[in-house]
Amino acid sequence: MKKVKIFAVAILALVATTSVNAQFSVGTDIVSNYVWRGVQQDLTNTKGTPNIQPYVSFTAGKFTIGAWGSTGILGSVKEVDIYATYAISSLFSLTVTDYNWNFNPSSYFKYDDATDHVYEASLNYAGVEAFPLSVSLNTMLYGADKIADGEGTKQAYSTYMELAYPITANAKVFLGGSLNTSANYGTTGVGLTNIGFKVSKSIEITDKFSLPVYGVVGVNPTANDAFLVLGVTL
């Protein structure tokens, strides 16, 4: 309960800084299957299932807080995440995320060593106009990110790094992987998990409404897997 109060105070503090530039955002993606960093997340009979992925966020100045979730079309809530981002500059940002993959309402506020939550810190570099290569470095610091050793289990500190480069105005290539042994990424040591490209397009429905869609084609060499994801943003 103490952590819940701390989170509530943090939200109130951010809201208190609201200025004329503050902005709320809300929306959802509908995806043909849920793939995260090259790893399939919602499988039924070894096949990916469609997911609805809503999000809300609030930005005031350099701070953004938000929530993101994923629910299988078949009805299972897969994930509820909360995050906070600070824009250090136009190039760098720092994000702290509270992931909860296997969502269980009866244990959501359980934060002990057996928690379902994972806390991750991310440093992101946006790239410059002359060379728009973006880089993200993400390390899980606490929670359901464990590996076994000779004495039992310990924190894995799973670390994922991704590079992305735009090749046209609506397409980019990306390469990402785990930098250490991780059960969450299925790697033993360093391993590539996410190589591919993403293409976005806006389909004009009427003179006043267009539907943003995107497609992702990728491979996960570590898992000997390939994936194709179609997404619609509302």
N, C-alpha and C positions, 0 to 999 in steps of 0.2 A: 504493500500500500504506500510505503514511503516513496518508491520510485514513481508510482502513479501521481502522487502529489507534486513531485519534482517536475514531471512532464507537464502537468497542468499549469504550474507556475511559469514554465518556459513558454507555453502557448500564450498565457496572459501577458507576459513581458513583451513578446513579439507583437501581439495585437496593440499593446500600448504605444508602440512606435509607429503605428499606422500614420501615413502621410497621404497627401494628394496623389502620390505615385503608387500607393498600395494597390494590389491587384489580386483578385480571386480567379482561379481557373478550375474548370470541371469538364470531364469528358470521359470517353471510354474507347477502348480498342476491342474489336472482335477478331480473334485470330483462329486460323484453321487448326493449329496445335501450338502448345506452349513450350517453347525452347528458350532456355536462359543460358547464355554464355556457352552455347553449343550442347547443352545437356537437356534431354527431354525431361519435363517436369510432371506431366499429367498423362499417365499411360493406362490404357485399358486393353487388355489382351495384347500387350506389346505394341499397340498402336497409339499414336498421339490423338487426343480428343480436342475438339474446339473449346475455347475458353473466352469468357467475357472479362475484360480487364479495365475496371473503372479507376479513375484517379481524381483527386481534388488537391489543390495547392493554394497557398497564400504567400504572396511576395510583398515585402516592405523593404525598400532600399536594397541592401546587399544580401538580405536574409530571405530564405524561402523555407517554409515547412509544408509538408504534404503527406498524403496517404495514397497507397496504391494497392490494388488487390487483384486476385484472379480466381474466377469461379468456373468450374467445368460446366459445359452445356447440359451435362447429365445431372447437375445439381449439387455437386460436391464443392464446398469452398476450399480452395487449395491454399490460398495465401492472403495475408493481410500485413502490409508493411507500412512503417512510418519513417519519414526521413527529414533531415534538416540540412540545408546547404548554405554555405557562406561564399559569396563571390569575392575572392581575394583581390582580383583585378579582372580586366577583360579577357585575360588568358587563362588564369588559374582559379579553380574553385575547390572547396573542401566539403565533402558530404559525409554525414554519419547516418547510417541506416539501421533500423531495427526490423530484421526479417522475421516472419513467422510463417514457415512453409506449411506444416501440417496443422492447419488451424483447428483448434479445439477450444470452444468458448469457456469450458469449465476449467481450463488451465492457462488461459491467455495471460493472466497476471502472476504466473509462476516464474520467478526469476532466479531460482537456485541453480545448482550445478546440473540438474536434470531438465532444465528449461528447454522448450521447443524453439525459443528465440535464438537468433544469431545477430550479433552486433558487428557492423563492418564500418571501417573508415576508408574513404576514397579520395584520392587526389587526382584532379582532372586538368588536363592541359588542352586548350581549344585549338591551338595552331594559329599561324599567322597567314595573312592573305597571300604572301609570296610562296609559302610552303604550308598549306593547310592540313598538315598531319596532326590529328588529335591523338592524345595518349591518356589512358586511365590506368591507375594503379589502385587495387582494392585488396584490403587485408581484413579477414574476419578475426576479431579480437576476443570474443567471448561467446559462450552458448553452445548450441548443438553443432559444433564443428570439432569433432574428436577423431583421434587416431589411436590405435592400440599399440602398446609397446610391451616390453617384458614385464612391466610392473602394473599393467592395467591399461587405462586410457588417459590421454592428456589432450590439451588444446592443440589443434593442428595448425592454427594461424594460417589457414588457407589463403593464398595470395594469387590473385588473377590480374594479368596485365593485358590490355588490348590496344592495338593501333588501328586507326581508321583513316582512310584518305578518300576524298571526293574525286571521282573521275569525270563526272558531269554535274550539272546543277541539281539533278534528281537521282544520282546514283553514287554509291560509295563501295569501296572494298574494305574488308576488315580482317584482322588476324589477331587471335587471342589465345591465351593458354594459362595453365596453372604453373606457378613457379616452385611449387613444392608438393610433397605428398598430401593428398586431400581425398577424403571419402566423398565430399560434396561434388568434386569435379571428376572423381574416378581416376585419379592419377597417382602414380608412384614416382615421386620425383617430378622433374619438369616434364610437362606434356602439353602439346597443342590440342585444344578442344573446340576451337571456333574459328573456322576459316571460310570466307564466302563473300557475297556481295548483296547489297540491298538496293532496290529500285523503288522510287515513289512516284505516284502519278495522281493527279486530281481529275476525276471524271465529272464532266459538266452534266448535271441533271436538268436544271432549268437555268434561266438567265441570272437568277439570284442564289442558286444553290449548287455547290459542287461537292462531290464525295471523295475525300482523300483515301487512297488505297496504297498498299505497298506489298512487295514480295521480297522474301529473303531466301536465298539458296546457299546452303552451307554444308560443311562436312566437319565431323569430329574424329580426327585421326586416332585419338587415344581410345575411343569407344568403337572404332570401325563403323561409324554411323554417318548417315547423310540425312539432311532435312530440307524440306521446302515449306515455307510458311507464307500464307496469304493473310494480310491484315486489312481491316477497315477501321478508320478513325471517325468517331462521331462527336 
